[in-house]
Amino acid sequence: MKQNVKKCRWTLLLILVAAFIVTLATAFAQDTGKKTSSYAPVDIKEDFATMMARMKAAKPEVEKKHMDLLNEL
C-alpha cells in the first residue's frame, strides 16, 4: 500500500514538473513576427508640420472606422 502511495506521489510530482517546464517554455517563447504598435515612435524622424498634415488627412478614415464600430453596438 505504501509503495502505491509513493508511486502516486512521484507520478504527481513528475506531472507538476512537466507542466511547470511547459509553462516556462511557453512563457519564454519569442514571436519572430514583427508586431505593429499604436504608439508613436520615440525617435521622431519627420517634422511636426508633416506629421500634422498626415494625421489630418487620415482623420476622416479613422473617425469612420470608429463610428462604424460604435454603430455595431
PyMOL Python script that loads the backbone (N, CA, C, O; Angstrom):
from pymol import cmd

cmd.read_pdbstr("""\
ATOM      1  N   MET A   1       0.830  -1.196   0.000  1.00  0.00           N
ATOM      2  CA  MET A   1       0.000   0.000   0.000  1.00  0.00           C
ATOM      3  C   MET A   1       0.868   1.251   0.000  1.00  0.00           C
ATOM      4  O   MET A   1       0.585   2.207  -0.723  1.00  0.00           O
ATOM      5  N   LYS A   2       1.945   1.247   0.826  1.00  0.00           N
ATOM      6  CA  LYS A   2       2.814   2.406   0.896  1.00  0.00           C
ATOM      7  C   LYS A   2       3.540   2.636  -0.424  1.00  0.00           C
ATOM      8  O   LYS A   2       3.808   3.779  -0.795  1.00  0.00           O
ATOM      9  N   GLN A   3       3.861   1.552  -1.137  1.00  0.00           N
ATOM     10  CA  GLN A   3       4.535   1.694  -2.421  1.00  0.00           C
ATOM     11  C   GLN A   3       3.619   2.369  -3.434  1.00  0.00           C
ATOM     12  O   GLN A   3       4.074   3.174  -4.248  1.00  0.00           O
ATOM     13  N   ASN A   4       2.338   2.045  -3.387  1.00  0.00           N
ATOM     14  CA  ASN A   4       1.386   2.684  -4.292  1.00  0.00           C
ATOM     15  C   ASN A   4       1.285   4.176  -4.019  1.00  0.00           C
ATOM     16  O   ASN A   4       1.196   4.973  -4.952  1.00  0.00           O
ATOM     17  N   VAL A   5       1.297   4.559  -2.749  1.00  0.00           N
ATOM     18  CA  VAL A   5       1.222   5.971  -2.376  1.00  0.00           C
ATOM     19  C   VAL A   5       2.487   6.687  -2.837  1.00  0.00           C
ATOM     20  O   VAL A   5       2.415   7.787  -3.384  1.00  0.00           O
ATOM     21  N   LYS A   6       3.651   6.063  -2.619  1.00  0.00           N
ATOM     22  CA  LYS A   6       4.907   6.670  -3.047  1.00  0.00           C
ATOM     23  C   LYS A   6       4.949   6.805  -4.567  1.00  0.00           C
ATOM     24  O   LYS A   6       5.386   7.829  -5.091  1.00  0.00           O
ATOM     25  N   LYS A   7       4.497   5.773  -5.268  1.00  0.00           N
ATOM     26  CA  LYS A   7       4.489   5.800  -6.727  1.00  0.00           C
ATOM     27  C   LYS A   7       3.552   6.902  -7.225  1.00  0.00           C
ATOM     28  O   LYS A   7       3.869   7.611  -8.180  1.00  0.00           O
ATOM     29  N   CYS A   8       2.418   7.038  -6.582  1.00  0.00           N
ATOM     30  CA  CYS A   8       1.445   8.066  -6.960  1.00  0.00           C
ATOM     31  C   CYS A   8       2.020   9.470  -6.707  1.00  0.00           C
ATOM     32  O   CYS A   8       1.825  10.377  -7.516  1.00  0.00           O
ATOM     33  N   ARG A   9       2.720   9.642  -5.595  1.00  0.00           N
ATOM     34  CA  ARG A   9       3.332  10.942  -5.284  1.00  0.00           C
ATOM     35  C   ARG A   9       4.401  11.297  -6.321  1.00  0.00           C
ATOM     36  O   ARG A   9       4.469  12.436  -6.783  1.00  0.00           O
ATOM     37  N   TRP A  10       5.238  10.311  -6.684  1.00  0.00           N
ATOM     38  CA  TRP A  10       6.281  10.572  -7.675  1.00  0.00           C
ATOM     39  C   TRP A  10       5.674  10.901  -9.038  1.00  0.00           C
ATOM     40  O   TRP A  10       6.166  11.769  -9.759  1.00  0.00           O
ATOM     41  N   THR A  11       4.606  10.200  -9.373  1.00  0.00           N
ATOM     42  CA  THR A  11       3.935  10.465 -10.646  1.00  0.00           C
ATOM     43  C   THR A  11       3.360  11.880 -10.647  1.00  0.00           C
ATOM     44  O   THR A  11       3.501  12.613 -11.626  1.00  0.00           O
ATOM     45  N   LEU A  12       2.724  12.252  -9.564  1.00  0.00           N
ATOM     46  CA  LEU A  12       2.161  13.596  -9.439  1.00  0.00           C
ATOM     47  C   LEU A  12       3.261  14.651  -9.505  1.00  0.00           C
ATOM     48  O   LEU A  12       3.100  15.681 -10.160  1.00  0.00           O
ATOM     49  N   LEU A  13       4.371  14.393  -8.831  1.00  0.00           N
ATOM     50  CA  LEU A  13       5.495  15.329  -8.859  1.00  0.00           C
ATOM     51  C   LEU A  13       6.045  15.482 -10.274  1.00  0.00           C
ATOM     52  O   LEU A  13       6.340  16.596 -10.706  1.00  0.00           O
ATOM     53  N   LEU A  14       6.185  14.380 -10.994  1.00  0.00           N
ATOM     54  CA  LEU A  14       6.682  14.445 -12.370  1.00  0.00           C
ATOM     55  C   LEU A  14       5.717  15.209 -13.275  1.00  0.00           C
ATOM     56  O   LEU A  14       6.143  15.975 -14.140  1.00  0.00           O
ATOM     57  N   ILE A  15       4.425  14.998 -13.074  1.00  0.00           N
ATOM     58  CA  ILE A  15       3.429  15.731 -13.874  1.00  0.00           C
ATOM     59  C   ILE A  15       3.517  17.221 -13.588  1.00  0.00           C
ATOM     60  O   ILE A  15       3.465  18.031 -14.513  1.00  0.00           O
ATOM     61  N   LEU A  16       3.649  17.594 -12.322  1.00  0.00           N
ATOM     62  CA  LEU A  16       3.758  19.010 -11.958  1.00  0.00           C
ATOM     63  C   LEU A  16       5.025  19.646 -12.527  1.00  0.00           C
ATOM     64  O   LEU A  16       4.987  20.773 -13.020  1.00  0.00           O
ATOM     65  N   VAL A  17       6.140  18.930 -12.458  1.00  0.00           N
ATOM     66  CA  VAL A  17       7.395  19.445 -13.008  1.00  0.00           C
ATOM     67  C   VAL A  17       7.276  19.610 -14.525  1.00  0.00           C
ATOM     68  O   VAL A  17       7.728  20.612 -15.078  1.00  0.00           O
ATOM     69  N   ALA A  18       6.671  18.632 -15.193  1.00  0.00           N
ATOM     70  CA  ALA A  18       6.498  18.721 -16.643  1.00  0.00           C
ATOM     71  C   ALA A  18       5.597  19.906 -17.005  1.00  0.00           C
ATOM     72  O   ALA A  18       5.874  20.629 -17.961  1.00  0.00           O
ATOM     73  N   ALA A  19       4.529  20.099 -16.245  1.00  0.00           N
ATOM     74  CA  ALA A  19       3.628  21.233 -16.506  1.00  0.00           C
ATOM     75  C   ALA A  19       4.357  22.553 -16.288  1.00  0.00           C
ATOM     76  O   ALA A  19       4.157  23.506 -17.041  1.00  0.00           O
ATOM     77  N   PHE A  20       5.192  22.611 -15.272  1.00  0.00           N
ATOM     78  CA  PHE A  20       5.965  23.826 -14.993  1.00  0.00           C
ATOM     79  C   PHE A  20       6.942  24.109 -16.135  1.00  0.00           C
ATOM     80  O   PHE A  20       7.082  25.256 -16.560  1.00  0.00           O
ATOM     81  N   ILE A  21       7.605  23.087 -16.624  1.00  0.00           N
ATOM     82  CA  ILE A  21       8.554  23.268 -17.726  1.00  0.00           C
ATOM     83  C   ILE A  21       7.837  23.730 -18.990  1.00  0.00           C
ATOM     84  O   ILE A  21       8.328  24.611 -19.696  1.00  0.00           O
ATOM     85  N   VAL A  22       6.687  23.145 -19.276  1.00  0.00           N
ATOM     86  CA  VAL A  22       5.915  23.552 -20.454  1.00  0.00           C
ATOM     87  C   VAL A  22       5.461  25.000 -20.309  1.00  0.00           C
ATOM     88  O   VAL A  22       5.494  25.765 -21.273  1.00  0.00           O
ATOM     89  N   THR A  23       5.038  25.373 -19.109  1.00  0.00           N
ATOM     90  CA  THR A  23       4.613  26.752 -18.866  1.00  0.00           C
ATOM     91  C   THR A  23       5.770  27.725 -19.063  1.00  0.00           C
ATOM     92  O   THR A  23       5.598  28.774 -19.683  1.00  0.00           O
ATOM     93  N   LEU A  24       6.937  27.388 -18.546  1.00  0.00           N
ATOM     94  CA  LEU A  24       8.104  28.250 -18.731  1.00  0.00           C
ATOM     95  C   LEU A  24       8.501  28.342 -20.195  1.00  0.00           C
ATOM     96  O   LEU A  24       8.820  29.424 -20.687  1.00  0.00           O
ATOM     97  N   ALA A  25       8.484  27.226 -20.884  1.00  0.00           N
ATOM     98  CA  ALA A  25       8.857  27.228 -22.302  1.00  0.00           C
ATOM     99  C   ALA A  25       7.891  28.090 -23.103  1.00  0.00           C
ATOM    100  O   ALA A  25       8.308  28.811 -24.010  1.00  0.00           O
ATOM    101  N   THR A  26       6.618  28.022 -22.778  1.00  0.00           N
ATOM    102  CA  THR A  26       5.623  28.821 -23.475  1.00  0.00           C
ATOM    103  C   THR A  26       5.799  30.302 -23.150  1.00  0.00           C
ATOM    104  O   THR A  26       5.671  31.155 -24.029  1.00  0.00           O
ATOM    105  N   ALA A  27       6.088  30.600 -21.899  1.00  0.00           N
ATOM    106  CA  ALA A  27       6.232  31.993 -21.487  1.00  0.00           C
ATOM    107  C   ALA A  27       7.443  32.653 -22.134  1.00  0.00           C
ATOM    108  O   ALA A  27       7.405  33.840 -22.457  1.00  0.00           O
ATOM    109  N   PHE A  28       8.509  31.898 -22.325  1.00  0.00           N
ATOM    110  CA  PHE A  28       9.726  32.479 -22.861  1.00  0.00           C
ATOM    111  C   PHE A  28       9.862  32.318 -24.379  1.00  0.00           C
ATOM    112  O   PHE A  28      10.838  32.781 -24.969  1.00  0.00           O
ATOM    113  N   ALA A  29       8.902  31.675 -24.993  1.00  0.00           N
ATOM    114  CA  ALA A  29       8.943  31.534 -26.447  1.00  0.00           C
ATOM    115  C   ALA A  29       8.761  32.912 -27.071  1.00  0.00           C
ATOM    116  O   ALA A  29       7.866  33.666 -26.688  1.00  0.00           O
ATOM    117  N   GLN A  30       9.597  33.224 -28.011  1.00  0.00           N
ATOM    118  CA  GLN A  30       9.538  34.538 -28.637  1.00  0.00           C
ATOM    119  C   GLN A  30       8.858  34.441 -29.986  1.00  0.00           C
ATOM    120  O   GLN A  30       9.082  33.509 -30.759  1.00  0.00           O
ATOM    121  N   ASP A  31       8.022  35.428 -30.246  1.00  0.00           N
ATOM    122  CA  ASP A  31       7.351  35.508 -31.532  1.00  0.00           C
ATOM    123  C   ASP A  31       8.291  36.226 -32.495  1.00  0.00           C
ATOM    124  O   ASP A  31       8.717  37.349 -32.225  1.00  0.00           O
ATOM    125  N   THR A  32       8.613  35.588 -33.611  1.00  0.00           N
ATOM    126  CA  THR A  32       9.557  36.183 -34.546  1.00  0.00           C
ATOM    127  C   THR A  32       8.898  37.221 -35.443  1.00  0.00           C
ATOM    128  O   THR A  32       9.585  38.032 -36.064  1.00  0.00           O
ATOM    129  N   GLY A  33       7.565  37.201 -35.514  1.00  0.00           N
ATOM    130  CA  GLY A  33       6.858  38.179 -36.348  1.00  0.00           C
ATOM    131  C   GLY A  33       6.904  39.567 -35.713  1.00  0.00           C
ATOM    132  O   GLY A  33       6.774  39.712 -34.498  1.00  0.00           O
ATOM    133  N   LYS A  34       7.089  40.570 -36.544  1.00  0.00           N
ATOM    134  CA  LYS A  34       7.143  41.929 -36.025  1.00  0.00           C
ATOM    135  C   LYS A  34       5.721  42.428 -35.781  1.00  0.00           C
ATOM    136  O   LYS A  34       4.871  42.367 -36.670  1.00  0.00           O
ATOM    137  N   LYS A  35       5.478  42.912 -34.593  1.00  0.00           N
ATOM    138  CA  LYS A  35       4.154  43.401 -34.236  1.00  0.00           C
ATOM    139  C   LYS A  35       4.117  44.911 -34.414  1.00  0.00           C
ATOM    140  O   LYS A  35       5.084  45.614 -34.121  1.00  0.00           O
ATOM    141  N   THR A  36       2.996  45.385 -34.894  1.00  0.00           N
ATOM    142  CA  THR A  36       2.844  46.825 -35.038  1.00  0.00           C
ATOM    143  C   THR A  36       2.330  47.407 -33.728  1.00  0.00           C
ATOM    144  O   THR A  36       1.685  46.725 -32.933  1.00  0.00           O
ATOM    145  N   SER A  37       2.624  48.647 -33.532  1.00  0.00           N
ATOM    146  CA  SER A  37       2.227  49.323 -32.308  1.00  0.00           C
ATOM    147  C   SER A  37       1.416  50.559 -32.646  1.00  0.00           C
ATOM    148  O   SER A  37       1.634  51.196 -33.677  1.00  0.00           O
ATOM    149  N   SER A  38       0.489  50.891 -31.778  1.00  0.00           N
ATOM    150  CA  SER A  38      -0.297  52.101 -31.986  1.00  0.00           C
ATOM    151  C   SER A  38       0.405  53.325 -31.407  1.00  0.00           C
ATOM    152  O   SER A  38      -0.053  54.452 -31.597  1.00  0.00           O
ATOM    153  N   TYR A  39       1.501  53.111 -30.710  1.00  0.00           N
ATOM    154  CA  TYR A  39       2.241  54.214 -30.116  1.00  0.00           C
ATOM    155  C   TYR A  39       3.129  54.893 -31.156  1.00  0.00           C
ATOM    156  O   TYR A  39       3.672  54.243 -32.050  1.00  0.00           O
ATOM    157  N   ALA A  40       3.261  56.193 -31.024  1.00  0.00           N
ATOM    158  CA  ALA A  40       4.163  56.932 -31.903  1.00  0.00           C
ATOM    159  C   ALA A  40       5.602  56.591 -31.512  1.00  0.00           C
ATOM    160  O   ALA A  40       5.878  56.338 -30.340  1.00  0.00           O
ATOM    161  N   PRO A  41       6.507  56.581 -32.468  1.00  0.00           N
ATOM    162  CA  PRO A  41       7.896  56.252 -32.138  1.00  0.00           C
ATOM    163  C   PRO A  41       8.531  57.328 -31.262  1.00  0.00           C
ATOM    164  O   PRO A  41       8.156  58.499 -31.326  1.00  0.00           O
ATOM    165  N   VAL A  42       9.481  56.921 -30.456  1.00  0.00           N
ATOM    166  CA  VAL A  42      10.171  57.864 -29.587  1.00  0.00           C
ATOM    167  C   VAL A  42      11.129  58.727 -30.407  1.00  0.00           C
ATOM    168  O   VAL A  42      11.276  59.922 -30.152  1.00  0.00           O
ATOM    169  N   ASP A  43      11.765  58.115 -31.377  1.00  0.00           N
ATOM    170  CA  ASP A  43      12.701  58.829 -32.249  1.00  0.00           C
ATOM    171  C   ASP A  43      11.932  59.310 -33.479  1.00  0.00           C
ATOM    172  O   ASP A  43      11.838  58.596 -34.477  1.00  0.00           O
ATOM    173  N   ILE A  44      11.395  60.503 -33.403  1.00  0.00           N
ATOM    174  CA  ILE A  44      10.568  61.040 -34.475  1.00  0.00           C
ATOM    175  C   ILE A  44      11.470  61.528 -35.603  1.00  0.00           C
ATOM    176  O   ILE A  44      12.398  62.305 -35.379  1.00  0.00           O
ATOM    177  N   LYS A  45      11.182  61.062 -36.817  1.00  0.00           N
ATOM    178  CA  LYS A  45      12.048  61.385 -37.953  1.00  0.00           C
ATOM    179  C   LYS A  45      11.396  62.335 -38.948  1.00  0.00           C
ATOM    180  O   LYS A  45      11.969  62.619 -39.999  1.00  0.00           O
ATOM    181  N   GLU A  46      10.205  62.829 -38.627  1.00  0.00           N
ATOM    182  CA  GLU A  46       9.563  63.799 -39.515  1.00  0.00           C
ATOM    183  C   GLU A  46       9.202  65.033 -38.695  1.00  0.00           C
ATOM    184  O   GLU A  46       8.961  64.943 -37.491  1.00  0.00           O
ATOM    185  N   ASP A  47       9.168  66.161 -39.347  1.00  0.00           N
ATOM    186  CA  ASP A  47       8.886  67.388 -38.606  1.00  0.00           C
ATOM    187  C   ASP A  47       7.394  67.454 -38.250  1.00  0.00           C
ATOM    188  O   ASP A  47       6.576  66.700 -38.778  1.00  0.00           O
ATOM    189  N   PHE A  48       7.075  68.365 -37.353  1.00  0.00           N
ATOM    190  CA  PHE A  48       5.721  68.450 -36.817  1.00  0.00           C
ATOM    191  C   PHE A  48       4.690  68.754 -37.900  1.00  0.00           C
ATOM    192  O   PHE A  48       3.617  68.150 -37.914  1.00  0.00           O
ATOM    193  N   ALA A  49       4.994  69.664 -38.793  1.00  0.00           N
ATOM    194  CA  ALA A  49       4.035  70.062 -39.828  1.00  0.00           C
ATOM    195  C   ALA A  49       3.690  68.876 -40.732  1.00  0.00           C
ATOM    196  O   ALA A  49       2.528  68.696 -41.095  1.00  0.00           O
ATOM    197  N   THR A  50       4.682  68.071 -41.096  1.00  0.00           N
ATOM    198  CA  THR A  50       4.443  66.901 -41.939  1.00  0.00           C
ATOM    199  C   THR A  50       3.579  65.880 -41.206  1.00  0.00           C
ATOM    200  O   THR A  50       2.652  65.310 -41.782  1.00  0.00           O
ATOM    201  N   MET A  51       3.890  65.656 -39.931  1.00  0.00           N
ATOM    202  CA  MET A  51       3.129  64.707 -39.129  1.00  0.00           C
ATOM    203  C   MET A  51       1.681  65.182 -38.966  1.00  0.00           C
ATOM    204  O   MET A  51       0.747  64.386 -39.060  1.00  0.00           O
ATOM    205  N   MET A  52       1.504  66.483 -38.722  1.00  0.00           N
ATOM    206  CA  MET A  52       0.162  67.044 -38.546  1.00  0.00           C
ATOM    207  C   MET A  52      -0.653  66.892 -39.839  1.00  0.00           C
ATOM    208  O   MET A  52      -1.833  66.547 -39.788  1.00  0.00           O
ATOM    209  N   ALA A  53      -0.036  67.144 -40.978  1.00  0.00           N
ATOM    210  CA  ALA A  53      -0.735  67.025 -42.257  1.00  0.00           C
ATOM    211  C   ALA A  53      -1.127  65.569 -42.526  1.00  0.00           C
ATOM    212  O   ALA A  53      -2.226  65.297 -43.009  1.00  0.00           O
ATOM    213  N   ARG A  54      -0.227  64.640 -42.212  1.00  0.00           N
ATOM    214  CA  ARG A  54      -0.513  63.219 -42.411  1.00  0.00           C
ATOM    215  C   ARG A  54      -1.668  62.772 -41.523  1.00  0.00           C
ATOM    216  O   ARG A  54      -2.558  62.050 -41.974  1.00  0.00           O
ATOM    217  N   MET A  55      -1.656  63.196 -40.273  1.00  0.00           N
ATOM    218  CA  MET A  55      -2.708  62.798 -39.344  1.00  0.00           C
ATOM    219  C   MET A  55      -4.050  63.459 -39.688  1.00  0.00           C
ATOM    220  O   MET A  55      -5.102  62.839 -39.533  1.00  0.00           O
ATOM    221  N   LYS A  56      -4.016  64.701 -40.149  1.00  0.00           N
ATOM    222  CA  LYS A  56      -5.260  65.367 -40.561  1.00  0.00           C
ATOM    223  C   LYS A  56      -5.866  64.667 -41.771  1.00  0.00           C
ATOM    224  O   LYS A  56      -7.086  64.537 -41.871  1.00  0.00           O
ATOM    225  N   ALA A  57      -5.011  64.216 -42.691  1.00  0.00           N
ATOM    226  CA  ALA A  57      -5.503  63.516 -43.876  1.00  0.00           C
ATOM    227  C   ALA A  57      -6.115  62.160 -43.502  1.00  0.00           C
ATOM    228  O   ALA A  57      -7.055  61.707 -44.156  1.00  0.00           O
ATOM    229  N   ALA A  58      -5.599  61.519 -42.473  1.00  0.00           N
ATOM    230  CA  ALA A  58      -6.092  60.203 -42.056  1.00  0.00           C
ATOM    231  C   ALA A  58      -7.294  60.293 -41.120  1.00  0.00           C
ATOM    232  O   ALA A  58      -7.962  59.289 -40.875  1.00  0.00           O
ATOM    233  N   LYS A  59      -7.572  61.479 -40.600  1.00  0.00           N
ATOM    234  CA  LYS A  59      -8.620  61.629 -39.590  1.00  0.00           C
ATOM    235  C   LYS A  59     -10.006  61.181 -40.057  1.00  0.00           C
ATOM    236  O   LYS A  59     -10.670  60.473 -39.300  1.00  0.00           O
ATOM    237  N   PRO A  60     -10.485  61.539 -41.242  1.00  0.00           N
ATOM    238  CA  PRO A  60     -11.831  61.099 -41.636  1.00  0.00           C
ATOM    239  C   PRO A  60     -11.974  59.569 -41.693  1.00  0.00           C
ATOM    240  O   PRO A  60     -13.009  59.026 -41.305  1.00  0.00           O
ATOM    241  N   GLU A  61     -10.947  58.889 -42.170  1.00  0.00           N
ATOM    242  CA  GLU A  61     -11.000  57.429 -42.241  1.00  0.00           C
ATOM    243  C   GLU A  61     -11.036  56.814 -40.842  1.00  0.00           C
ATOM    244  O   GLU A  61     -11.773  55.860 -40.591  1.00  0.00           O
ATOM    245  N   VAL A  62     -10.237  57.369 -39.943  1.00  0.00           N
ATOM    246  CA  VAL A  62     -10.207  56.868 -38.566  1.00  0.00           C
ATOM    247  C   VAL A  62     -11.561  57.112 -37.897  1.00  0.00           C
ATOM    248  O   VAL A  62     -12.087  56.232 -37.216  1.00  0.00           O
ATOM    249  N   GLU A  63     -12.123  58.305 -38.092  1.00  0.00           N
ATOM    250  CA  GLU A  63     -13.429  58.610 -37.498  1.00  0.00           C
ATOM    251  C   GLU A  63     -14.507  57.677 -38.049  1.00  0.00           C
ATOM    252  O   GLU A  63     -15.390  57.240 -37.312  1.00  0.00           O
ATOM    253  N   LYS A  64     -14.434  57.376 -39.346  1.00  0.00           N
ATOM    254  CA  LYS A  64     -15.426  56.480 -39.943  1.00  0.00           C
ATOM    255  C   LYS A  64     -15.321  55.084 -39.328  1.00  0.00           C
ATOM    256  O   LYS A  64     -16.342  54.472 -39.013  1.00  0.00           O
ATOM    257  N   LYS A  65     -14.108  54.580 -39.155  1.00  0.00           N
ATOM    258  CA  LYS A  65     -13.919  53.271 -38.528  1.00  0.00           C
ATOM    259  C   LYS A  65     -14.504  53.257 -37.120  1.00  0.00           C
ATOM    260  O   LYS A  65     -15.172  52.305 -36.718  1.00  0.00           O
ATOM    261  N   HIS A  66     -14.242  54.328 -36.384  1.00  0.00           N
ATOM    262  CA  HIS A  66     -14.734  54.392 -35.011  1.00  0.00           C
ATOM    263  C   HIS A  66     -16.261  54.459 -34.971  1.00  0.00           C
ATOM    264  O   HIS A  66     -16.892  53.802 -34.143  1.00  0.00           O
ATOM    265  N   MET A  67     -16.843  55.240 -35.852  1.00  0.00           N
ATOM    266  CA  MET A  67     -18.302  55.342 -35.903  1.00  0.00           C
ATOM    267  C   MET A  67     -18.928  54.015 -36.312  1.00  0.00           C
ATOM    268  O   MET A  67     -19.971  53.633 -35.784  1.00  0.00           O
ATOM    269  N   ASP A  68     -18.297  53.308 -37.252  1.00  0.00           N
ATOM    270  CA  ASP A  68     -18.810  52.001 -37.651  1.00  0.00           C
ATOM    271  C   ASP A  68     -18.810  51.024 -36.470  1.00  0.00           C
ATOM    272  O   ASP A  68     -19.757  50.263 -36.269  1.00  0.00           O
ATOM    273  N   LEU A  69     -17.718  51.069 -35.697  1.00  0.00           N
ATOM    274  CA  LEU A  69     -17.655  50.196 -34.515  1.00  0.00           C
ATOM    275  C   LEU A  69     -18.720  50.572 -33.484  1.00  0.00           C
ATOM    276  O   LEU A  69     -19.360  49.699 -32.899  1.00  0.00           O
ATOM    277  N   LEU A  70     -18.905  51.870 -33.266  1.00  0.00           N
ATOM    278  CA  LEU A  70     -19.913  52.310 -32.303  1.00  0.00           C
ATOM    279  C   LEU A  70     -21.318  51.942 -32.765  1.00  0.00           C
ATOM    280  O   LEU A  70     -22.165  51.594 -31.942  1.00  0.00           O
ATOM    281  N   ASN A  71     -21.575  52.011 -34.050  1.00  0.00           N
ATOM    282  CA  ASN A  71     -22.898  51.695 -34.586  1.00  0.00           C
ATOM    283  C   ASN A  71     -23.206  50.202 -34.532  1.00  0.00           C
ATOM    284  O   ASN A  71     -24.370  49.806 -34.588  1.00  0.00           O
ATOM    285  N   GLU A  72     -22.169  49.374 -34.423  1.00  0.00           N
ATOM    286  CA  GLU A  72     -22.394  47.936 -34.285  1.00  0.00           C
ATOM    287  C   GLU A  72     -23.016  47.587 -32.952  1.00  0.00           C
ATOM    288  O   GLU A  72     -23.700  46.571 -32.826  1.00  0.00           O
ATOM    289  N   LEU A  73     -22.784  48.416 -31.964  1.00  0.00           N
ATOM    290  CA  LEU A  73     -23.320  48.136 -30.625  1.00  0.00           C
ATOM    291  C   LEU A  73     -24.741  48.428 -30.607  1.00  0.00           C
ATOM    292  O   LEU A  73     -25.392  48.262 -29.576  1.00  0.00           O
TER     293      LEU A  73
END
""", "prot")
cmd.dss("prot")
cmd.show_as("cartoon", "prot")
cmd.util.cbc("prot")
cmd.orient("prot")
